[in-house]
Amino acid sequence: MENTGTTEVSDHKEIRQEDRSISDETDTGRDQPHGVELTPRSDMAKQDANSDKTVVSEPELTESTSGDSAGERREAVSMTRKRPESKAPTQPVGTEQQLLGEAEKESSSQAAGSWGYWGNWGKSLLSTATATVASVGHGISQAIEKAETSLGIPSPTEVSAEVKLFDGKGAEFDEAESSPKAQSESSSPTSGAFGMFSTITSAVQSTGITVLSGGLDALEFIGKKTMDVLAEGDPGFKKTKGLMNRNTTLSQALREAKEREELLVADQVSEDTEKKAHYGMLFDEFQGLSHLEALEILSNESEGKVKSVLHALSGQDVENLKEELEAIKEAFSLVEFDEEEEEEDNGGDGSEFVKELCELLSELNIATTSDKLSKARKNAHDRITEASNVLSAQPEESEPEKGQGPRDEAKSGDLNKVQKYSVENIHTSAIQSLAELTARSIEQFHKVAELILHSQDPDVEALDRAKTLSKVTVVLCKEVASLSKQFTSCLTALGATEKVEVLNPLITGVFLEASNSATYIQDAFQLLVPVLQVSQIQSRSNTTTR
Amino acid sequence: MLSPGCFKMLHGPSARMATAPYNYSYIFKYIIIGDMGVGKSCLLHQFTEKKFMADCPHTIGVEFGTRIIEVSGQKIKLQIWDTAGQERFRAVTRSYYRGAAGALMVYDITRRSTYNHLSSWLTDARNLTNPNTVIILIGNKADLEAQRDVTYEEAKQFAEENGLLFLEASAKTGENVEDAFLEAAKKIYQNIQDGSLDLNAAESGVQHKPSAPQGGRLTSEPQPQRDGCGC
């Protein structure tokens, strides 16, 4: 809440409620109102695992960043919150052990606080899933981040025990986790929570590509569960629903995440490769934040207009208009992902995506093109091709080195370095591609908003446009999923000989950012609701004046 | 209080926590305004890419550019909103003025009409930004001396009468482009230094990234209300 300033008290009342309801359910929600600390921290976890050099400096870094902010938060917490169970996280002290201990503790309290609510996840949440994307996204990030922080920690025995758990229960994570039996199998709810994630990733690692989609499903499923958790605290999403109440703005949250990344990067004095893998900064470099911010402005202003028009009308007019506006809003909640379809391979090079997108955009009948999105998709494709080339070149390189005898060990060490470099390169490419595609998607929505708002007499009904845009959103999100699958396939294939601690965070990172990307896209899409409502009002008044 | 819900991103700088040094200390929001075809996007492109864009497409709504500059040893990130000059987008682009710390108001020295429209642009800029917003008048296409339609002197006088900074520049040759953005930044920075620009004011258009944690009070202040309505 500290980031929204003091001038907008009335507007924030609702949001605070929302925050609070989240924090009641997921313990960490209180400490991270926007969930923005996650990206950098997960990156840290990655680096911990990846680079021996930075291991020493990382914990200190963490202490100085999270320590300060945690300190401030704690101050706030102690002033306002009196619930005994809501203990503030312990001040991290400078050792890695303690740092990890904190992460574990946070995770455990989260697991204990929220796991119980996840029993009824099976109900369809898709219809509500889009309404609260922003908060859900952060929820997911929190969950994943915890998981990832923990990824480096579990002892081999723990991991193998959890693999057993996984083997036994298959993909039924929920059963495994919520049944008392599973709880007792793992030593505590904490390791149970860890188990789920490390299970996913280790399974992904050991069984390869086929399980990857399962991993992605698991992410989706975590998202759905988070929805449920939210729903518990906010039945019917009354507080969360509607743009008017959740304007704390995604762009702001993203901006902060990016700033934290910048901060990390600045402190590291690190090489370029490190910098490139920071999603938030890349997203900003592609002007994703700016477009999102501008889109938010248009959305907010449109919303104000809609409200004032509704105010000015009376009687039957209000009812009629309300109905029309509601219909438009409903078109925005129709976004559902056909899982079957998602499985089908769309050729990999994205040509299908571009074609589909072009068709949909032309249906809108506004002067917007998919050029930039197509470019982004092409760049992603190029990166994947490049990665595949590295992949196919790999065995040839390693073959002749086999016969080197005594120097074998040193050689394999070298080879490891090469591989590690490649794995990290692919990860970087993946993050870059996701950030670019997402930024361009948001730019696309922003342009759509501008063009819809300026066209005074639309030839296409606002409702039809809403439906088309809903399809656009599905296409974009599918493409994000498809991209992340392709990249993680590369990662798994190339990193087959890689240590779990190295590969897992990279794969999780790609899935995490893919999940975030889809969230941002859907959130930007929701910002178009009032824009199309204004357009509806405009075309209405045009017809009545004639 | 100005209407809530808008422009949360670029104001309330001290409300935003920063705990360690960034690679820049401030973010300034700029807008570029002026008639269609005066070269707004080209000025931006020249500033961010150091290249001249010969056939620049019409801007739809707004486009963006960023660059980090240095003023008095302080690194400042400029977030530049390059607005569409077309009249049909005027309603949309007006939405983007608020929260700008600096405005570049551009005309074309070879087209008098673009100069004549300045008062309308200036009215918008004055009405839609805060009183401290630094406005710099730019006469673009200064390389086309032979086709000059607006003299330097009259533009200079117009600028002085209205309290604007003024430069003639050329996006094509790059002449004075750098200075145009820098002069405005210097002025904004000076306003911050002498206290006339209140960073805590809403929509100052400036975000400060303090190197030491501050504003702890601000974080705790809104929280009690949270308790009041949460349960």
Interface residues (C-beta under 8 A of the other chain):
Chain A: M1 E2 N3 T4 G5 T6 T7 E8 V9 S10 D11 H12 K13 R16 Q17 D19 R20 S21 D24 S64 T65 D68 S69 E72 R73 E75 A76 M79 T80 R81 M244 N247 T248 T249 S251 Q252 R255 E256 E259 E262 L263 A266 D267 Q287 S290 H291 E293 A294 E296 I297 L298 N300 E301 E303 G304 A367 T368 H446 K447 E450 L451 L453 H454
Chain B: M1 L2 S3 P4 G5 C6 F7 K8 M9 L10 H11 G12 A15 R16 M17 A18 T19 A20 P21 Y22 N23 I60 G61 V62 F64 T66 Q79 W81 R88 F89 A91 V92 S95 Y96 A202 K209 P213 G215 G216 L218 T219 S220 E221 P222 Q223 P224 Q225 R226 D227 C229 G230 C231
